[in-house]
Amino acid sequence: ALEFPRSSDRSKAVFVVLMMSAGSQQTREEILKTSVPALLAMLKGNQPDQRDFSHNILRKISGKEFPATDLVAWNNWYQKLSQERALTSGKPKESK
């Protein structure tokens, strides 16, 4: 629902994810696995509520305090996290 075409649907979905992010560590891990790309897209979007909610979610699940406007820092954090998780999950690194 975070990627639905209607802005009103995305706003409702991101609010639900915000409420869920206050839950258990397991819930936050699931958000990390499934929702970060959509949250990053909302962070740079035009809807203030979606931007604010996605920023709060990212702060909760990451433990980072980057400003909402620092998209480079948020993207770098996610890239680093993705690389670390790929290494620890036993997936082979791709050669380039």
C-alpha positions as CSV (number, residue, x, y, z in Angstrom):
1,A,0.0,0.0,0.0
2,L,3.0,2.3,0.5
3,E,3.4,2.3,-3.3
4,F,-0.3,2.6,-4.3
5,P,-1.0,5.2,-7.0
6,R,-3.4,7.3,-4.9
7,S,-1.8,9.7,-2.4
8,S,-4.6,9.2,0.1
9,D,-3.9,5.5,0.2
10,R,-0.2,6.0,0.7
11,S,-0.9,8.5,3.5
12,K,-3.0,6.0,5.3
13,A,-0.5,3.2,4.8
14,V,2.5,5.2,6.0
15,F,0.5,6.2,9.1
16,V,-0.1,2.5,9.9
17,V,3.5,1.7,9.3
18,L,4.4,4.5,11.7
19,M,2.2,3.0,14.4
20,M,3.7,-0.4,13.8
21,S,7.3,0.9,14.0
22,A,6.7,1.7,17.7
23,G,6.2,-2.0,18.3
24,S,8.6,-4.9,18.7
25,Q,12.1,-5.2,17.3
26,Q,10.7,-8.0,15.1
27,T,8.2,-5.6,13.6
28,R,10.9,-3.0,12.9
29,E,13.0,-5.7,11.3
30,E,10.2,-6.6,9.0
31,I,9.8,-2.9,8.0
32,L,13.5,-2.8,7.3
33,K,13.2,-5.8,5.0
34,T,10.2,-4.7,3.1
35,S,9.5,-0.9,3.2
36,V,12.6,1.2,3.2
37,P,12.7,1.9,-0.6
38,A,9.1,3.2,-0.5
39,L,9.9,5.2,2.7
40,L,12.9,6.8,1.0
41,A,10.7,7.7,-2.0
42,M,8.2,9.3,0.3
43,L,10.9,11.2,2.1
44,K,11.7,13.1,-1.1
45,G,8.1,13.4,-2.2
46,N,5.8,16.4,-2.2
47,Q,3.3,15.3,0.5
48,P,4.2,16.8,3.9
49,D,2.4,14.1,5.9
50,Q,4.1,11.3,4.0
51,R,7.5,13.0,4.3
52,D,7.1,13.5,8.1
53,F,5.8,10.0,8.8
54,S,8.4,8.3,6.6
55,H,11.2,10.3,8.3
56,N,9.9,9.3,11.8
57,I,9.7,5.6,10.7
58,L,13.2,5.7,9.3
59,R,14.6,7.2,12.5
60,K,12.8,4.6,14.6
61,I,14.0,1.6,12.6
62,S,17.5,2.8,11.9
63,G,18.4,4.6,15.2
64,K,19.8,7.4,13.0
65,E,19.0,11.1,13.4
66,F,19.6,12.3,9.9
67,P,17.5,15.3,8.9
68,A,14.6,14.6,6.6
69,T,16.2,16.8,4.0
70,D,19.5,14.8,4.0
71,L,18.5,12.3,1.4
72,V,22.1,11.5,0.6
73,A,22.7,10.3,4.2
74,W,19.5,8.2,4.3
75,N,20.4,6.6,0.9
76,N,23.9,5.9,2.0
77,W,22.7,4.4,5.3
78,Y,20.3,2.1,3.3
79,Q,23.0,1.1,0.8
80,K,25.4,0.2,3.7
81,L,22.7,-1.7,5.5
82,S,21.9,-3.6,2.3
83,Q,25.5,-4.5,1.8
84,E,26.0,-5.6,5.4
85,R,22.9,-7.8,5.3
86,A,23.9,-9.4,2.0
87,L,27.2,-10.3,3.6
88,T,25.8,-11.7,6.8
89,S,22.9,-13.6,5.1
90,G,25.3,-15.9,3.3
91,K,24.5,-14.5,-0.1
92,P,27.6,-14.5,-2.4
93,K,28.9,-11.1,-3.5
94,E,28.5,-10.4,-7.2
95,S,31.7,-9.8,-9.1
96,K,31.9,-6.8,-11.3
